[in-house]
Amino acid sequence: MSKGQASRPKLSEALFEVLVEQELAKGPVAHGWPDHVAREIYGRIQPDRAFAAPPAAA
């Protein structure tokens, strides 16, 4: 039986949201998804937006 979290969160809710948005902005290819699959998934999730590839690494 669960008795709650094992430990307290180490990140504030605001910082966690910032980090999530940064990772999402990198796009699916940056996280190991093949480009053709990423485009298909992105099209299903956000059909009203054109696929925007993440900026090239500097």
Residue, then its C-alpha position, 0 to 999 in steps of 0.5 A: m500500500s502506498k503511503g505517499q511520496a518517498s521523498r520531497p520533490k527536489l525541483s520547484e513546480a515552476l522550475f520543473e515547468v521550465l525544464v519540461e518546456q525546454e525539453l519539449a522545444k528540442g523536439p522528438v528527434a532530439h530524444g531519439w525518435p526517427d525523423h519520419v516517426a516524429r513528423e507523423i506523431y507531431g502531425r497527429i498531436q498538433p495538426d493545426r501547426a506545421f512541423a518545425a524542426p528544432p534549431a541546429a545545435a551550435 
